[in-house]
C-alpha cells in the first residue's frame, strides 16, 4: 500500500514568495536589437529563458489558479501592484483585501510554480539555469 505524501506547505509558500518577488522585480525591456557589423562579440545562451518568457509563464500559472474576475483584480492589487520592501506589509495588505482565502491561493499558486518548474529560479535544476553543449552533441 502506498503512503500518501503530506503537502509541503512551507515549500509552497517559499516558492510563491520567491517567484512573485522575481516577477515584480523583472523589468522587462522587450525585444532587443543588434547591430550587424563586422565587430560582433559572442552571443548569450540562446536557450536560456528571457524575462519575457518568465513573465508569460508566471501569468499563465496565475491564470490557472485565479479564475474569478474580482479575485484577479484583488490578487494583482496585493501581489503585483503593491510595492513595499517589507514582506510583512504585503502579507497584512493581502489579508485585508483577500481575507483568509489568501493562504489557499498562495499554496495553490506555489504548488503550480513547483510543479511547472518555475521554482527554484537559480541553482541546480533552476528555471534560469541552462547547460550549454557543443553543437551536434544532443
N, C-alpha and C positions, 0 to 999 in steps of 0.2 A: 504494500500500500504506500502510495506516495504521500509525502508530507507537504502540506500547503505552506508556501513561503509567506512569512509575515511581511506586510508592506513596510518599506523603508521610509518612514516619514521624514527623518532628518535629511536623508539624501535627496528626497524630492524637493524639500524646502530649499536646500543649498543649491540645487540645480536651478530652481526657479529664480532665486535671488541673483545667482551668478549670471545667468543668461539674460535676464531682464536688465541687469546693470550694464552688461555689454551692449544690449540692444539700445538702451538710452544713450550710451556714450558713442555709438557708432555714427560718426559724422560722415555720411556717405557723400562722396563727391561725384557720383555718377560715372559716366564713361570717360575714360582717359583719352588723351591724344598722344600721338607720337610723331616726331619729325623724321621724315625719311630723307636722310642724307648719309653720306659715307662714314660719318663719325659716330656710329652707334655703339652701344655697350650691351652687355648681356641682359636678357630679359628675366623678370622674376618668374617663379614657378607658375606655369600656366594652369596647372591642375589645382592649385590652392584656391579655395573659395574666396570670393571678394566680399566686401561689406554688403554689397547689394544682394548677393546670394544669401548671406547670413540673415539679413533683414527679411527677405522673402520667406526663408524657411521658418523664422520665428513667427511671422504673421500668419502663415498657413497653419501652424500648430495652434496658435491662439484662436484662430477662426474655427478650428475643430471643437475646442472646449467652450468658448464663449459664443453662443449662438443667438441668444435673445438680444434684440436691438438695444433695449435700455441698458442691459448689462454690458454691452460692448462700449457704450459711452462712459459708463462708470468705471470699467476696467481701464480704459485709456486714460481717464482723468486721474486715476490713482497710481497706476504703474508706469505710464509712459510720459504723461504731461506734467505730473507733479515733480518739482525739482527741489530736492533737499539732500544735502550731503549726509545727513543723519538717517540711517535706515529705520530708526525707531519712529521718527516723524512720518515716514512713509507708511509704516505699519498702523500708526494711530489714524492717519487720514483714511487709509483703506478700510479700517474697522468702522470708522464713522460713516463713510459713503456706502460701502457694500454690506457691512454688518458681519455677522459671524459666518456667513457663507463664504467669506474670502478664504478661509482655511481650505475648504473643499476645492475652491478654484485654484489656489496655489498648488495644492497637492496634485490635482489633475493635470495642470499645465506642466508642472515639474516632472511628472512621470512620463509625459509625452516627449519632453525635452530629452530625457534619458533614453527612452525607447527609440527615438529617431536619430540619436547620435549628436545632438547639439551640445550635450554636456558630457564630458568636460570640454572646455573650449581649447585648451592648450595642453601640452604634455603628450604622453604616450596615448595613442588612440584618441587624440583630441580632434575637435572639428576643424581647427585651422592647421593641423599637423599633416603634412603630406611628405611622402618619401619620393625623392627624385631618383629615377632609374635611367640608365642609358637607353637610348632609342633602340628598339628591337629586342629588348630583354624580356618584355612582357608577353 
